Amino acid sequence: MKYIASCSFGKDSLAMLLRLIEENMPLDEVVFYDTGMEFDCIYKLKNKVLPLLEQHNIRYVELKSNYNFKYKMFEKPIHKRDGTIGYGYSWCGGRCRWGTTEKLKAIQKYSQGSYEYIGIASDETKRIEKERKPNKIMPLVEWGMTEKDCLKYCHDRGYQWKEDGIELYSILDRVSCWCCANKNLKELKNYYKYLPKYWNKLKELQQHTSRNMKGKYSVFDLEKKFNEESE
């Protein structure tokens, strides 16, 4: 069977990929699911890694949805339980993690019949138990590498997640899609303070949906809140 590494090019999956290569472990393909809403630095890191994969004869595979993210967020017809039709899933996060579900299904379908390396760190206890399946391999758990270890491992090898001169992992808990509604208030405040380009993108998305991004707060409510706090 083939050995496939699922890589989002975040700190954990990248550390896993780099160490798999360094230790010459069996690896045939690297699979990346592109939501179209990744931070710019994710695409730059991907492009930096591609020559390394080619050097080791590892095939790179990129998966994408048949429809773009904004179509599914705002325009896709959704049949509701009451028989009416709505349009778009709105923000991805909370109980409606539609983007994550689609991503996992696509990777699972592609990796059927193969061994899949997944980048779950050794201190992600709940995820370890949830993802434990016969065809899935968790090298970071076997190596005892925590999330902190993974970030250091990548930094030591010259990989960083820089946006406007800011290391994203210094201000965000997770470098997932930039429009993920699971971002906490601390992270969103750091968007507002340090990532104005992405903050403006969030405001643009909020203009097209009546659902608040974060609980009782729309992006515009958050901007007002952060302004008041800074004053």
C-alpha positions, 0 to 999 in steps of 0.5 A, a space after each residue: 500500500 501507498 504511504 500518504 502524508 496529509 499536510 496543511 503546512 501548519 506547524 504540526 503537519 509540516 514538522 511531521 513531513 520534514 522529519 519523515 523525509 529526514 528519517 527516510 521513512 516510507 512516503 509516496 505522496 503528500 496531499 494538501 487540501 486547498 480551501 482557497 482561504 489559506 493565509 498567504 504564508 501557507 502557499 509560500 511555505 508549500 512552494 518552498 517545500 515542493 522542491 524538497 518533495 521533488 528531490 526525494 521523488 515524493 508526489 505532491 497532490 492538491 485537492 480542491 472543492 468543485 465550488 469556491 469557498 465564497 459560493 458555499 458561504 453565501 450562495 449555495 442553495 441549502 434545503 432546511 429542515 422546515 422545507 424552506 431554502 436558504 443560501 450559503 452556510 455562512 461562517 465556517 465554525 462552531 457546530 457548523 464546520 462545513 469547510 472542515 467536514 468537506 476537507 476531511 471527506 475529500 482527504 479520506 476519500 483520496 487516501 482510501 486503501 493507503 496508509 495516511 500519516 496525520 500531523 497530530 501532536 503528542 499533547 493533543 489528547 482528545 484528537 489522538 483518541 478521535 483519529 485512532 484508526 487502523 490505516 492512520 499513523 501518528 508519527 508525532 505521537 510516536 516521537 513524543 513531539 508536542 505542538 511546541 516541539 513542532 514549532 521549534 522543529 520548523 523554525 530550526 529548519 528555516 520555516 516561518 509563518 510570516 504575514 506583514 513581518 509578524 510570526 502568526 504563531 506568536 499571535 494565533 493559537 492555530 494557523 487555520 483558514 484566515 476566516 475560521 469562526 473558531 478563532 477566539 477573541 484574543 486571536 481576533 483582537 490580534 487580527 485587528 491589531 497586527 493583520 489589517 489586510 485580513 481584518 478588512 477581508 473579515 469585514 468584507 465577508 461579514 457584509 454578506 451574511 447576517 450571522 455574527 462571526 463570533 457569538 453575539 459579535 459581528 466583525 463590526 461589533 468586534 471592531 467597536 469593542 477592540 477600539 473601546 478597549 484600546 482607548 
